[in-house]
Amino acid sequence: MGYRTAVIGAGRIANSHLSGVRAIPEFALVAIADVNEERARELGQTDRLNCYADYREMIREEKPDAAIIALPHYLHREAAVFCAEHGCHLMIEKPMAISLNECDEISAAVRRSGVMAMVGHTQHYMAANRTARELVRNGSLGKLVMINDTRHGDYFSADRPDWFFRKELAGGGRMMNLGSHSIDRIQWITDRSINKVKASLTFYGNRGDVEGSGLVYSENEEGVPIMISQSGYKGAPRNELELIFTGGMIRVEGGGALSVSRGGSYERVEVDSGELLFARQYADFLEAIRSGREPECSLDYARGVIAVVESIYRSHECGHMIEVPKTAKIL
Ligand SMILES: NC(=O)c1ccc[n+]([C@@H]2O[C@H](COP(=O)([O-])OP(=O)(O)OC[C@H]3O[C@@H](n4cnc5c(N)ncnc54)[C@H](O)[C@@H]3O)[C@@H](O)[C@H]2O)c1
């Protein structure tokens, strides 16, 4: 039998994790927990998983080798610390936690227990982003001069669970939840940290107390300017990252379609999209557990994303440009 794996949280993203784990035979799904036990039962049916309402009881009883934490953001810290203390390798959904202090608590517990842990920043495993990263690395487009990252889509839709709209439970709104994807893809594709931000947020959502939009001017460690524009209000959905170089441009749309210009119009570049991105994520997790090497999205890296998000909130509050606390090296 492979690494016995348990899932904590049977919500909207849980099924993607189940599919990812199933694709890697070295993992064996054994159990699932959700306070809504009915949901756990429904989701656990296919794999005949043992179902629990209390994740602590599941971890104590099942003693899994690995735990997947797919819970509301405010619960990432307590579940990660508990599972690490019980010897489980950890796949923690993004964002790592809702503050740098909480990230540090998780890292300390992981270090003490000697388990492997990573955060599921899915942008790393998207084929278009991986090819974009290679293009940036090979330098054929010249010098990077600016980046625009734009993502719009209705954040306040009725089907989004309530906890997403409470700052104390979600750590923030649009920027914490989806801005973190933008921050991740910008930093990871370019291999450079964002180290300054000036942000302006709005709070016009019809639910809760979190921001519904954010416009962020930022600079990376080499002074390259980056605009992040996120709107969660009604309008035409858009999800586009554009990297502009002296010798051309790269565009990633919807997380899937990659285009490159070397002068003139964009031309579509085919990417290998055959493999499930969650399967790639679990292949990375497996390799990290087996070899002891850091996963592509280590805790230090994921902490760096939270450092930027926290700085965005601080910048909005004080109205100034903020230096992002020093973050770990991008892998
Ligand atoms: N990587 C991605 O692209 C992506 C996409 C969606 C969600 N996410 C992340 O996944 C995580 C979960 O998001 P979601 O959309 O599935 O949320 P969700 O609200 O649909 O699911 C959370 C589940 O946790 C359960 N839960 C709450 N408290 C619990 C507790 N104490 N013990 C056990 N279960 C408990 C809830 O009943 C719910 O079923 C979040 O961190 C979110 O940001 C990531």
The ligand as a Tripos MOL2 file, in Angstrom:
@<TRIPOS>MOLECULE
LIG
   44    48     1     0     0
SMALL
NO_CHARGES

@<TRIPOS>ATOM
      1 N1         -6.1290   26.0300   -5.7670 N.am      1 LIG1
      2 C1         -7.2540   26.5490   -6.2040 C.2       1 LIG1
      3 O1         -7.3770   26.9330   -7.3490 O.2       1 LIG1
      4 C2         -8.4080   26.6460   -5.2470 C.ar      1 LIG1
      5 C3         -9.7170   26.7120   -5.7370 C.ar      1 LIG1
      6 C4        -10.7520   26.7590   -4.8020 C.ar      1 LIG1
      7 C5        -10.4750   26.7610   -3.4310 C.ar      1 LIG1
      8 N2         -9.1830   26.7340   -3.0150 N.ar      1 LIG1
      9 C6         -8.8460   26.7560   -1.5850 C.3       1 LIG1
     10 O2         -9.3210   25.5420   -0.9930 O.3       1 LIG1
     11 C7         -9.7130   25.7840    0.3620 C.3       1 LIG1
     12 C8        -11.1580   25.3500    0.5390 C.3       1 LIG1
     13 O3        -11.9590   26.1010   -0.3410 O.3       1 LIG1
     14 P1        -13.3950   25.5690   -0.8400 P.3       1 LIG1
     15 O4        -13.7880   26.4540   -1.9640 O.co2     1 LIG1
     16 O5        -13.3570   24.0980   -1.0270 O.co2     1 LIG1
     17 O6        -14.2750   25.9480    0.4390 O.3       1 LIG1
     18 P2        -15.6310   25.2480    0.9270 P.3       1 LIG1
     19 O7        -16.2570   26.1820    1.9100 O.co2     1 LIG1
     20 O8        -16.4260   24.7920   -0.2390 O.co2     1 LIG1
     21 O9        -15.0800   23.9450    1.6750 O.3       1 LIG1
     22 C9        -14.5910   23.9490    2.9720 C.3       1 LIG1
     23 C10       -15.1300   22.7150    3.6710 C.3       1 LIG1
     24 O10       -14.5590   22.6640    4.9760 O.3       1 LIG1
     25 C11       -15.5650   22.1880    5.8620 C.3       1 LIG1
     26 N3        -15.2070   22.5620    7.2330 N.ar      1 LIG1
     27 C12       -15.3440   23.7710    7.8410 C.ar      1 LIG1
     28 N4        -14.8660   23.6990    9.1000 N.ar      1 LIG1
     29 C13       -14.4200   22.4310    9.2830 C.ar      1 LIG1
     30 C14       -13.7960   21.7490   10.3730 C.ar      1 LIG1
     31 N5        -13.5340   22.3460   11.5360 N.pl3     1 LIG1
     32 N6        -13.4880   20.4460   10.2070 N.ar      1 LIG1
     33 C15       -13.7500   19.7960    9.0510 C.ar      1 LIG1
     34 N7        -14.3420   20.4030    7.9890 N.ar      1 LIG1
     35 C16       -14.6490   21.7020    8.1000 C.ar      1 LIG1
     36 C17       -16.8460   22.8390    5.3670 C.3       1 LIG1
     37 O11       -18.0070   22.1590    5.8380 O.3       1 LIG1
     38 C18       -16.6520   22.7500    3.8540 C.3       1 LIG1
     39 O12       -17.2270   21.5630    3.3230 O.3       1 LIG1
     40 C19        -9.4600   27.2700    0.5970 C.3       1 LIG1
     41 O13        -8.1880   27.4260    1.1290 O.3       1 LIG1
     42 C20        -9.5230   27.8700   -0.8010 C.3       1 LIG1
     43 O14        -8.8270   29.0900   -0.9520 O.3       1 LIG1
     44 C21        -8.1640   26.6500   -3.9000 C.ar      1 LIG1
@<TRIPOS>BOND
     1     1     2 1
     2     2     3 2
     3     2     4 1
     4     4     5 ar
     5     4    44 ar
     6     5     6 ar
     7     6     7 ar
     8     7     8 ar
     9     8     9 1
    10     8    44 ar
    11     9    10 1
    12     9    42 1
    13    10    11 1
    14    11    12 1
    15    11    40 1
    16    12    13 1
    17    13    14 1
    18    14    15 2
    19    14    16 1
    20    14    17 1
    21    17    18 1
    22    18    19 2
    23    18    20 1
    24    18    21 1
    25    21    22 1
    26    22    23 1
    27    23    24 1
    28    23    38 1
    29    24    25 1
    30    25    26 1
    31    25    36 1
    32    26    27 ar
    33    26    35 ar
    34    27    28 ar
    35    28    29 ar
    36    29    30 ar
    37    29    35 ar
    38    30    31 1
    39    30    32 ar
    40    32    33 ar
    41    33    34 ar
    42    34    35 ar
    43    36    37 1
    44    36    38 1
    45    38    39 1
    46    40    41 1
    47    40    42 1
    48    42    43 1
@<TRIPOS>SUBSTRUCTURE
     1 LIG1         1 GROUP 0 **** ****
